[in-house]
Amino acid sequence: MRILYGVVGEGMGHATRSRVVIEHLLARGHQVEVVVSGRAHDMLRSIFPSHVHRITGLGMIYEHNEVQKRRTLLSNARDLFLRGGLPGNVKAWFDVVADFEPELVISDFESWSWLFAVNHRLPLISIDNIQIINRCELKSLDDGQFLRGHKGAYRLAKGIVKAKIPGAHHYFVTTFFYPPVRKKRTTLVPPILRPEILAAKEGAESGDHVVVYQTGTSNTALLEALRRIGDVEFLVYGMKRDLKSDEVDGNLVFRPFSQQGFVDDLASSRAVVAGGGFSLMSEAVYLGKPMLSVPLEGQFEQTLNALWLQRLGYGLYRERADALGISQLLEQSSQLTANLQSHQQDGNRELFAQLDAMLESIEVGGGRRYKTPEAEDFAPRVVDNAD
């Protein structure tokens, strides 16, 4: 089957997840072309050099662990309308369809590929973690207390997610937590893990160091909090991006980017301090590492991940990283680690089995076309040309 795969470029988690699925699809004999924006393009292009096409996507600007909404809006408007992003995306669509003629589209929360599927009446499958906000029941959990203090952010995020990829043939939602599903054509599957993490599971041990992952470089308050806990070594990734080798500052070790080095440090860590991004959190859960999650302010999806992490007893959720929260993580690390032993996941096999079956069930070509009826959630279906 010829598959167009769209990957949102905001954050690297979408790219690492999509890489695994794309490798599986190629191994199964499917033809796959990828459209992707941002830093995710460079990563996927390095793995699939002949299959990846750059498009302009929407990004976020954040400072001091908070999304800068006005600067983000202006930056995205410049990229799309003043720097040729929108015409470039249209050209990419025509280039792909002329040379490739996709039969099916898969989207990891990426809107241009969704629009391509709609315009060409192609079946679309959604694979991401964020659709859980719209397709599962969250309001009634814990007698309505689960979202206490976050209901406004939840309603806003739900509206955005609902409008993002409507009318997919099916939604595979990757997750380490399982709220009740409230919409049809929705399947919850365990997180999609890169092969390096799967390999690190065997023989993973608990050391004395704590891994700290921070994508922003301006969170100096976090560094001060870490320094106050002087008897623990913190391996800090992401805050100094131009490093070529380790830089030691007291109990802090700033490390340059290294995919395998990070995986090794994570697998041998005592605990993790990071934001609320789903990919790293799901990797920590899989490896049995308790985590202090400090979501980006204004990012409800990250807050939701952190709330569930704490609800399951796998880690702690805090609105800011301070010495008290880090100390509480370390004090409770033994109990949190024991709780994590209840999490079971058989690699990526569950998603692959269900995705393969789904692709086999979708009929393409043969005089049939895909139609989007006026139904709840804009649910598409396969119909005969005679309809």
C-alpha positions in Angstrom: 0.0 0.0 0.0 1.2 3.5 -0.7 1.0 5.6 2.5 1.5 9.3 3.1 2.7 9.8 6.6 2.4 13.3 8.2 4.4 14.1 11.4 4.0 17.3 13.4 7.3 19.0 14.0 6.7 20.5 17.4 8.7 18.5 19.9 10.8 15.5 19.0 8.5 12.9 20.6 6.3 12.7 17.5 9.3 12.1 15.3 10.7 9.3 17.5 7.3 7.6 17.7 6.7 8.0 14.0 10.2 6.6 13.1 9.2 3.3 14.8 5.9 3.0 12.9 7.5 4.0 9.6 10.2 1.4 10.0 7.5 -1.2 10.7 5.5 -0.2 7.6 8.5 -0.3 5.4 9.5 -3.8 6.8 5.9 -5.0 5.9 6.4 -4.0 2.3 4.4 -0.7 2.2 5.6 2.3 0.3 5.8 5.3 2.6 6.5 9.0 2.0 6.7 11.4 4.9 5.9 15.1 5.2 7.2 16.7 8.4 8.3 20.2 9.7 10.7 21.6 12.1 13.6 19.8 13.8 11.7 16.6 13.3 12.4 16.8 9.6 16.2 16.6 10.1 15.9 13.7 12.4 13.6 11.6 10.1 15.5 12.7 7.0 18.7 11.2 8.5 17.0 7.8 8.9 14.9 7.8 5.8 16.8 10.1 3.4 14.7 9.2 0.3 11.3 9.2 1.9 11.1 12.5 3.8 9.8 15.9 2.5 10.0 19.2 4.4 6.8 21.3 5.0 6.2 24.4 7.2 4.5 23.6 10.4 3.4 25.5 13.5 5.8 25.8 16.5 5.8 27.1 20.0 8.0 29.6 21.7 8.5 29.3 25.5 10.5 31.0 28.1 10.9 30.2 31.9 8.9 27.1 31.4 5.9 28.9 30.0 4.4 29.1 26.5 4.8 32.7 25.1 1.4 32.8 23.3 1.8 36.2 21.5 5.3 35.5 20.2 4.2 32.1 19.1 1.3 33.4 17.1 3.4 36.1 15.4 6.2 33.6 14.6 3.8 31.1 13.1 2.1 33.8 11.0 5.4 35.0 9.6 6.5 31.5 8.7 3.2 30.6 7.0 2.3 33.9 5.2 5.5 36.1 4.9 8.2 33.4 4.4 6.4 31.2 1.9 5.4 28.4 4.2 1.8 28.1 3.0 2.6 28.1 -0.8 5.5 25.7 0.0 3.1 23.3 1.6 0.7 23.4 -1.3 3.6 22.7 -3.7 4.7 19.7 -1.5 1.2 18.3 -1.7 1.2 18.4 -5.5 4.7 17.0 -5.7 3.8 14.0 -3.5 0.5 13.2 -5.3 2.1 13.6 -8.7 5.0 11.2 -8.1 3.5 8.9 -5.4 -0.3 8.8 -5.6 -1.0 7.8 -1.9 -3.7 5.3 -1.2 -3.9 6.0 2.5 -2.8 8.7 5.0 -1.4 8.3 8.5 -1.1 11.5 10.7 0.7 12.0 13.9 -1.2 15.1 14.9 -0.2 16.7 11.6 -2.8 18.9 9.8 -1.4 19.3 6.3 -1.5 15.5 5.7 -5.1 15.4 7.1 -6.1 18.2 4.6 -4.5 16.2 1.8 -6.5 13.1 2.8 -9.8 15.2 2.9 -9.1 16.8 -0.5 -8.2 13.5 -2.2 -10.9 11.5 -0.3 -8.3 9.1 1.1 -8.8 7.1 4.3 -6.8 8.5 7.2 -5.5 6.8 10.4 -4.5 8.9 13.4 -1.6 7.7 15.6 -0.7 10.0 18.5 -1.2 10.4 22.2 -2.9 13.8 22.2 -6.3 12.6 20.9 -6.9 11.1 24.4 -8.0 14.6 25.4 -11.0 14.5 23.0 -11.8 10.8 22.7 -11.7 9.6 26.3 -13.7 10.6 29.4 -11.8 12.8 31.9 -14.3 15.0 33.6 -15.9 12.4 35.8 -12.7 10.8 37.1 -12.4 10.8 40.9 -15.9 12.3 41.2 -14.9 15.2 39.1 -11.8 16.1 41.3 -9.2 14.8 38.8 -9.3 18.0 36.7 -9.9 20.4 39.6 -8.2 23.6 38.8 -7.6 22.7 35.2 -11.2 22.6 33.7 -10.8 25.8 31.7 -7.5 24.6 30.2 -9.1 21.2 29.5 -12.1 22.7 27.6 -9.8 24.8 25.5 -7.4 21.9 24.7 -10.3 19.6 24.0 -11.7 22.1 21.4 -8.4 22.4 19.7 -7.7 18.7 19.6 -11.2 17.9 18.3 -10.7 20.3 15.4 -7.2 19.1 14.6 -7.7 15.7 12.9 -11.5 15.2 12.6 -13.1 12.3 10.7 -10.3 9.8 10.7 -11.1 6.2 9.8 -9.6 5.2 13.1 -7.7 6.7 16.0 -4.9 4.8 17.7 -4.1 6.6 20.9 -0.8 5.7 22.6 -0.9 5.9 26.4 0.4 4.4 29.6 -2.9 5.4 31.4 -6.4 4.2 30.4 -9.4 6.4 31.0 -12.8 5.3 29.7 -13.1 5.6 25.9 -16.1 7.7 25.0 -15.9 7.8 21.1 -16.1 5.0 18.5 -13.2 4.1 16.2 -10.8 4.7 19.1 -8.2 2.2 20.4 -5.9 2.8 23.3 -2.5 1.1 22.8 0.7 1.1 24.9 3.3 3.8 24.1 5.4 3.4 21.0 9.0 2.9 22.1 12.2 3.3 20.1 14.4 0.2 19.8 17.1 1.7 22.0 14.6 1.9 24.9 13.4 -1.6 24.3 17.0 -2.9 24.4 17.8 -0.9 27.6 14.9 -2.6 29.5 16.9 -5.8 29.9 19.4 -5.5 32.6 18.4 -1.9 33.6 19.5 -1.1 37.1 18.9 1.7 39.6 22.0 3.9 40.2 22.6 6.9 42.3 22.3 9.7 39.7 19.2 11.6 38.6 18.6 12.4 34.9 17.3 16.0 34.3 15.9 16.8 30.9 15.0 20.4 30.0 14.5 21.7 26.5 14.5 25.3 27.5 17.7 27.1 28.3 16.3 29.9 30.5 15.0 27.8 33.5 17.7 29.0 36.0 15.4 28.4 38.9 15.6 24.7 38.2 19.4 24.8 38.4 19.4 26.6 41.7 17.0 24.0 43.1 19.3 21.1 42.0 22.4 22.8 43.5 20.6 22.9 46.9 20.6 19.1 46.9 24.3 18.8 47.0 24.7 15.1 47.8 23.0 13.9 44.6 24.6 13.9 41.1 22.3 15.4 38.5 23.0 14.6 34.8 21.5 17.6 32.9 20.5 17.3 29.3 19.2 20.0 27.0 20.1 23.2 28.8 23.5 23.7 27.1 23.0 22.7 23.5 26.5 23.6 22.1 28.4 21.3 24.4 30.9 18.9 22.9 31.8 17.2 26.2 30.6 17.0 29.8 30.7 20.3 31.8 30.9 19.8 35.6 29.5 22.4 38.0 29.4 21.0 41.5 26.8 18.3 41.7 25.6 19.1 38.2 27.0 17.4 35.1 25.8 19.1 31.9 25.9 16.6 29.1 26.0 17.1 25.3 23.3 15.5 23.2 23.9 11.8 22.7 21.0 9.5 21.9 22.6 6.3 23.2 24.3 8.2 26.1 21.0 9.6 27.2 19.3 6.1 27.0 22.1 4.6 29.1 21.9 7.3 31.7 18.1 7.0 31.8 18.2 3.2 32.2 20.7 3.4 35.1 19.2 6.4 36.9 17.5 6.6 40.3 14.9 9.0 39.1 14.0 11.6 36.4 13.2 15.3 36.6 11.6 16.7 33.4 8.6 18.4 31.9 5.4 16.7 30.9 6.2 15.5 27.5 4.7 12.1 26.7 7.6 10.4 25.1 10.2 10.7 27.8 7.5 10.1 30.5 6.4 6.9 28.8 10.0 5.8 28.4 10.6 6.4 32.1 7.5 4.4 33.0 8.6 1.5 30.8 12.0 1.5 32.4 10.6 1.7 35.9 12.0 5.2 36.7 10.0 7.5 39.0 9.7 11.0 37.7 9.1 14.5 38.9 7.0 16.1 36.1 6.9 19.9 35.8 4.7 20.6 32.7 5.1 23.7 30.5 2.6 26.3 31.7 -0.1 26.6 29.1 0.3 23.0 27.8 -2.7 21.1 29.1 -1.6 17.9 27.4 1.6 17.9 29.5 -0.4 18.6 32.6 -2.7 15.7 31.8 0.3 13.4 31.5 1.6 14.6 34.9 -1.7 14.3 36.6 -2.0 10.6 35.5 1.6 9.9 36.4 0.8 11.0 40.0 -2.6 9.3 40.1 -1.0 6.0 39.2 1.7 6.4 41.8 4.5 6.4 39.2 5.8 9.9 40.0 5.0 13.4 41.2 3.4 16.4 39.5 4.4 19.9 40.5 3.7 23.2 38.9 7.4 24.3 39.4 10.6 22.5 40.1 12.0 23.5 43.5 14.2 21.8 46.0 11.2 20.6 48.0 9.6 18.8 45.1 13.0 17.2 44.1 13.6 16.1 47.7 10.1 14.5 47.8 10.8 12.6 44.6 14.0 11.2 46.1 12.4 10.4 49.5 9.6 8.5 47.7 11.6 6.9 45.0 11.6 3.4 46.5 7.8 3.3 46.8 7.3 4.9 43.4 9.7 2.4 41.8 7.7 -0.5 43.5 4.5 1.0 42.0 6.0 1.1 38.6 6.5 -2.7 38.6 2.8 -3.0 38.0 3.1 -1.5 34.5 3.4 -4.2 31.9 4.1 -3.6 28.2 5.1 -6.1 25.5 7.1 -3.6 23.4 5.3 -2.3 20.4 3.6 -5.5 19.4 0.0 -4.6 20.3 0.0 -1.5 18.1 1.7 -3.3 15.2 -0.8 -6.2 15.3 -3.8 -3.9 15.3 -2.4 -1.5 12.7 -1.6 -4.3 10.3 -5.1 -5.7 10.7 -6.5 -2.2 10.1 -4.6 -1.7 6.9 -5.7 -5.1 5.6 -9.3 -4.2 6.3 -9.3 -0.9 4.4 -10.2 -1.3 0.7 -8.5 1.1 -1.6 -8.7 1.4 -5.4 -11.0 -1.0 -7.3 -13.5 1.7 -8.2 -14.2 2.7 -4.6 -13.7 6.1 -3.1 -13.7 7.6 0.3 -16.5 9.8 1.4 -16.9 12.1 4.4 -20.6 12.2 5.4 -22.3 14.8 7.6 -22.1 12.8 10.7 -21.0 13.3 14.3 -17.2 13.7 14.4 -17.2 13.8 10.5 -16.7 10.0 10.5 -15.6 8.9 7.0 -16.6 5.6 5.5 -15.9 3.6 2.4 -18.8 3.7 -0.2 -19.4 2.5 -3.7 -19.2 4.9 -6.6 -23.0 4.3 -7.1 -23.9 6.0 -3.8 
